[in-house]
């Protein structure tokens, strides 16, 4: 018996992802309007808001890790926010990042959100 190679076609299997259409859409979004860019930067937080430490009598009892990385479109959403920040900074618009203490602008001044 001689060894023969099979002439069966070789298919490149692409892993099925039900989120792929949303990932493709988010990667193709072009941001050209500064108002839209500011809205995107306000809606998408810079850091994961779900990370928490639960303390009891000054000691950490439970640590909840950042769950954002389990989001299937996390990288694409962060890319969208980055593109919005890039538009604002490239065009000399005021870049403001909503932080826990208020709004921090590019000129280094902190503005209270209670005003």
FENBEL-V497171 format. One record per run of one state. SS is the DSSP state (hx for helix, st for strand, lp for the rest). FROM is the first residue (numbers start at 1). TO is the last residue. Records with the same first field share a line. If there is no record, write none. Layout:
BEGIN
SS=FROM-TO, FROM-TO
END
This chain:
BEGIN
lp=1-19, 29-33, 44-51, 57-58, 65-67, 71-73, 91-95, 99-102, 106-109, 112-115
hx=20-28, 34-43, 68-70, 74-90
st=52-56, 59-64, 96-98, 103-105, 110-111
END
